[in-house]
Amino acid sequence: MGDLFGFITMLIMIIASICFLRPRGKQYKSMSDMRKGLKVGDRVSTFDGICGNITEVLNNENLLIKVGEEAIFEFTRGGVCRMIDDSNGEIKELYFDSGKRIADKKRS
């Protein structure tokens, strides 16, 4: 009886961990697709909270981001956490799937 209870408990724990990890995999893939598609002129935000426009793609890993009038910072693609669309005055985060925009989300 104790072995059966232990087996069922382990089975429930395995299923629960799979259910919690799957959404993170989708989020990681979406972020990866967004970072691969970054190009000159895109408005982005970094994990540090710095927002700016990409002025140059140096190589496969590094980007130059212009912040304000004169400041230009170099970031890796991994430092970019979101792409921003503020063309109509509202700031929206863009979500991607396989390099294509799939949804806009208003920022609160």
C-alpha positions in Angstrom: 0.0 0.0 0.0 2.9 2.4 0.8 4.6 1.6 -2.5 1.4 2.5 -4.4 1.0 5.8 -2.6 4.6 6.7 -3.3 4.2 5.8 -7.0 1.1 7.9 -7.3 2.7 10.8 -5.5 5.7 10.7 -7.8 3.5 10.4 -10.9 1.5 13.5 -9.8 4.8 15.5 -9.2 6.1 14.6 -12.6 2.9 15.6 -14.4 2.7 18.9 -12.4 6.3 19.7 -13.3 5.7 19.1 -17.0 2.6 21.4 -16.8 4.6 24.2 -15.2 7.6 23.9 -17.5 5.8 23.9 -20.8 4.6 27.5 -20.8 8.2 28.6 -20.0 9.4 26.8 -23.1 6.9 28.7 -25.3 7.9 32.0 -23.7 11.6 31.2 -24.3 10.9 30.4 -27.9 9.0 33.6 -28.4 11.8 35.7 -26.9 14.4 33.8 -29.0 12.4 34.5 -32.2 12.0 38.2 -31.3 15.8 38.6 -30.6 16.7 36.8 -33.9 14.5 39.3 -35.9 15.9 42.5 -34.4 16.9 45.0 -37.1 18.0 48.6 -37.5 15.2 51.0 -36.5 13.4 48.7 -34.1 12.5 50.3 -30.7 13.5 48.0 -27.9 13.7 47.9 -24.1 16.5 46.1 -22.2 16.4 44.2 -18.9 17.9 47.3 -17.3 14.9 49.4 -18.3 16.7 51.3 -21.1 14.5 52.1 -24.1 16.0 53.1 -27.4 16.2 52.5 -31.1 18.6 50.0 -32.7 21.1 52.1 -34.9 23.4 49.3 -36.0 23.7 45.5 -35.8 27.5 44.9 -35.2 27.5 41.1 -35.6 25.2 38.2 -34.8 25.4 39.0 -31.0 25.9 42.8 -30.5 23.6 45.8 -31.2 24.1 49.6 -30.9 21.1 51.2 -29.2 20.6 55.0 -29.4 19.0 56.4 -26.2 18.0 60.1 -26.3 19.9 62.5 -28.6 23.5 61.5 -28.1 23.9 58.4 -26.0 24.6 55.2 -27.8 25.0 51.9 -25.9 26.2 48.5 -27.0 24.1 45.5 -25.9 24.0 41.9 -26.7 20.8 40.5 -28.2 20.2 38.7 -24.9 20.0 42.0 -23.1 16.9 43.0 -25.0 13.7 41.9 -23.2 11.0 43.4 -25.4 10.3 45.2 -28.7 8.1 48.2 -28.4 5.6 49.7 -30.9 4.8 53.3 -30.1 4.0 54.4 -33.6 0.4 55.5 -32.7 1.3 57.0 -29.3 0.5 53.9 -27.3 3.3 51.7 -26.1 2.7 48.0 -26.9 4.9 45.0 -26.3 5.2 42.8 -29.4 5.1 39.0 -29.1 6.5 36.7 -31.8 6.3 33.2 -33.0 8.9 32.0 -35.5 9.9 35.5 -36.2 6.4 36.8 -37.0 4.4 39.2 -34.9 1.5 37.3 -33.4 0.0 39.7 -30.8 0.2 43.2 -29.3 -0.3 43.7 -25.6 -1.0 47.1 -24.1 1.5 48.1 -21.5 -0.1 49.3 -18.2 
